[in-house]
Amino acid sequence: MTVLFSEQLRELVIAALKAANTLAGANVFAPRDTPLASSELPAIMVDDQREDSESRGNAGFPAFLTTAILLVEAKVERETSEAVKADLSTLRRQIKVAALTDWSIIASVEQVVGVRTETAISAEGKKHVGELRMQFAIRYPEDFEPIITDQLDGLDVHADLLDPFDSTGVYPDAPFPEAARPAPRTSGPDGRDEAALSITF
């Protein structure tokens, strides 16, 4: 199965966030089915949300300039809304710095074209829950060159020269009979295999 570069980019961002030791610590995840438990908070989820690709012109094969939208979601749970706001502010700064300064990410893309941030806070029982959504628009080239499955094992070269030539000879087993001039002829080729070379790879 072919892995899209946006998926590889998602894994690079996850690794960068874990290495950055944000408030979430090691609780940085790819998308999953199970909801986050309170014991796992603060936590960060990273998803390759979508891709937009535009052709780079006639390159002889599909070639695109692709913009991937990576969604980074952080969730915190604290006793007060003020504490939640403080944590979200810290996480926003930590996530942005980690994603935009990690060399493994920056070196593998053409440009980070935008970052969009949204926050929300709600009260659930005695706790306040805060959520942070950051969308990173990251642009990079993509080339899809054809896969050649046939293997070239060797090469045979034959020569039927223009001169010298046999003006009257007839050669029924000529390697290229359609190239031989009919007899009587005033120039070659005459149908003879006058030189041959066989190359094995």
C-alpha positions as CSV (number, residue, x, y, z in Angstrom):
1,M,0.0,0.0,0.0
2,T,1.3,3.4,-1.0
3,V,1.7,5.9,1.9
4,L,0.8,9.4,1.0
5,F,3.3,12.1,1.9
6,S,0.7,13.9,4.0
7,E,0.5,10.8,6.2
8,Q,4.3,10.8,6.5
9,L,4.1,14.5,7.3
10,R,1.6,13.8,10.1
11,E,4.0,11.3,11.7
12,L,6.8,13.9,11.5
13,V,4.6,16.4,13.3
14,I,3.7,13.8,16.0
15,A,7.4,13.0,16.5
16,A,8.2,16.7,16.7
17,L,5.5,17.4,19.3
18,K,6.6,14.5,21.5
19,A,10.3,15.6,21.3
20,A,9.2,19.2,22.2
21,N,8.0,18.1,25.6
22,T,4.8,20.2,25.5
23,L,2.2,20.2,28.3
24,A,0.8,17.1,26.7
25,G,4.1,15.2,27.2
26,A,4.0,11.8,25.5
27,N,0.2,12.1,25.0
28,V,0.4,12.9,21.3
29,F,-1.7,10.7,19.1
30,A,-2.8,10.0,15.5
31,P,-6.5,9.7,15.0
32,R,-8.1,6.9,17.0
33,D,-11.6,5.6,17.7
34,T,-11.5,5.7,21.5
35,P,-12.2,9.0,23.1
36,L,-9.6,10.7,25.3
37,A,-10.0,9.9,29.0
38,S,-9.5,12.5,31.7
39,S,-6.3,10.7,32.8
40,E,-4.8,11.3,29.4
41,L,-5.2,15.0,29.4
42,P,-3.7,17.3,28.4
43,A,-3.4,15.6,25.0
44,I,-2.8,16.4,21.4
45,M,-4.2,14.7,18.3
46,V,-2.7,15.1,14.8
47,D,-4.6,14.3,11.6
48,D,-3.9,14.8,7.9
49,Q,-7.2,16.4,7.3
50,R,-7.2,17.0,3.5
51,E,-5.1,17.7,0.4
52,D,-5.5,20.1,-2.4
53,S,-3.3,19.4,-5.5
54,E,-2.7,21.6,-8.6
55,S,-0.9,20.5,-11.7
56,R,2.6,21.9,-12.2
57,G,2.2,21.7,-16.0
58,N,3.0,19.1,-18.7
59,A,5.9,17.2,-17.2
60,G,5.2,14.0,-19.1
61,F,3.7,12.4,-16.0
62,P,1.3,13.6,-13.2
63,A,3.2,16.3,-11.3
64,F,1.4,18.5,-8.7
65,L,2.0,21.2,-6.2
66,T,0.1,19.8,-3.2
67,T,-1.1,21.7,-0.1
68,A,-1.8,19.4,2.9
69,I,-4.0,20.6,5.7
70,L,-2.8,19.1,9.0
71,L,-5.2,19.4,11.9
72,V,-3.6,19.6,15.4
73,E,-6.2,19.4,18.2
74,A,-5.3,19.8,21.9
75,K,-7.5,19.2,24.8
76,V,-7.1,20.2,28.5
77,E,-9.1,19.8,31.6
78,R,-8.7,22.1,34.7
79,E,-10.6,23.4,37.7
80,T,-11.2,26.9,36.4
81,S,-11.6,28.6,33.0
82,E,-8.6,30.8,33.7
83,A,-6.4,27.8,34.1
84,V,-7.8,26.3,30.9
85,K,-7.1,29.5,29.0
86,A,-3.5,29.6,30.3
87,D,-2.9,26.0,29.3
88,L,-4.4,26.5,25.8
89,S,-2.2,29.6,25.4
90,T,0.9,27.6,26.4
91,L,0.0,24.7,24.1
92,R,-0.7,27.0,21.2
93,R,2.8,28.5,21.5
94,Q,4.5,25.1,22.0
95,I,2.7,23.4,19.1
96,K,3.5,26.3,16.7
97,V,7.2,26.4,17.7
98,A,7.6,22.6,17.5
99,A,5.9,22.3,14.1
100,L,7.6,25.3,12.5
101,T,11.1,24.8,13.7
102,D,11.6,21.1,13.4
103,W,14.2,20.6,10.7
104,S,12.8,17.2,9.5
105,I,9.6,18.9,8.7
106,I,10.9,22.1,7.2
107,A,13.5,20.4,5.0
108,S,11.0,18.1,3.4
109,V,8.4,20.7,2.3
110,E,8.4,23.7,0.1
111,Q,6.5,26.1,2.3
112,V,4.2,26.4,5.3
113,V,1.6,28.7,3.7
114,G,-0.6,29.3,6.7
115,V,-1.7,28.5,10.3
116,R,-5.2,28.9,11.6
117,T,-6.1,28.6,15.3
118,E,-9.4,28.3,17.2
119,T,-10.2,27.7,20.8
120,A,-13.2,26.8,22.8
121,I,-13.9,26.3,26.5
122,S,-16.8,24.5,28.2
123,A,-17.8,23.4,31.7
124,E,-18.4,19.7,32.3
125,G,-19.4,19.1,35.9
126,K,-16.8,20.4,38.3
127,K,-14.2,20.6,35.5
128,H,-13.6,23.1,32.7
129,V,-12.5,21.6,29.4
130,G,-10.6,23.6,26.7
131,E,-10.0,22.6,23.1
132,L,-7.5,24.0,20.7
133,R,-7.7,23.5,16.9
134,M,-4.7,24.5,14.7
135,Q,-4.7,23.9,11.0
136,F,-1.3,24.0,9.3
137,A,-1.4,24.4,5.5
138,I,1.9,22.9,4.2
139,R,2.9,22.9,0.5
140,Y,5.2,20.5,-1.3
141,P,5.7,19.1,-4.8
142,E,4.4,15.6,-5.7
143,D,5.5,13.6,-8.8
144,F,3.9,10.4,-9.9
145,E,6.3,8.8,-12.4
146,P,5.2,5.6,-14.2
147,I,6.3,2.3,-12.8
148,I,8.1,0.3,-15.5
149,T,7.6,-3.5,-14.9
150,D,9.3,-4.8,-18.0
151,Q,13.0,-5.6,-17.6
152,L,15.6,-5.2,-20.3
153,D,17.9,-8.2,-20.2
154,G,19.9,-7.6,-23.3
155,L,20.5,-5.8,-26.6
156,D,21.2,-7.2,-30.1
157,V,22.7,-4.8,-32.7
158,H,22.8,-5.8,-36.4
159,A,24.2,-3.8,-39.3
160,D,23.4,-4.1,-43.0
161,L,25.7,-1.5,-44.6
162,L,25.0,0.8,-47.6
163,D,28.5,0.1,-48.9
164,P,29.9,-2.3,-49.8
165,F,26.9,-4.2,-51.1
166,D,26.0,-7.2,-53.3
167,S,24.2,-5.9,-56.4
168,T,22.6,-9.3,-57.4
169,G,22.5,-11.4,-54.2
170,V,19.2,-12.5,-52.6
171,Y,19.2,-13.3,-48.9
172,P,15.9,-14.9,-47.8
173,D,16.8,-15.0,-44.1
174,A,17.8,-11.3,-43.8
175,P,17.2,-10.0,-40.3
176,F,15.4,-6.9,-41.7
177,P,14.0,-8.0,-45.1
178,E,11.9,-4.9,-45.5
179,A,15.1,-2.7,-45.5
180,A,16.9,-4.6,-48.3
181,R,16.7,-3.2,-51.8
182,P,15.5,-5.7,-54.5
183,A,18.2,-7.1,-56.9
184,P,19.6,-5.9,-59.1
185,R,20.5,-3.0,-56.8
186,T,22.8,-0.1,-57.1
187,S,23.3,0.5,-53.4
188,G,22.8,-1.2,-50.1
189,P,21.5,-2.4,-47.9
190,D,21.3,-5.8,-49.6
191,G,19.9,-8.0,-46.8
192,R,23.1,-9.4,-45.4
193,D,23.9,-9.3,-41.6
194,E,27.3,-7.8,-42.0
195,A,28.0,-7.0,-38.4
196,A,26.4,-8.0,-35.2
197,L,26.8,-7.3,-31.5
198,S,25.0,-8.9,-28.6
199,I,25.0,-7.3,-25.1
200,T,23.7,-9.0,-22.0
201,F,22.8,-6.9,-18.9
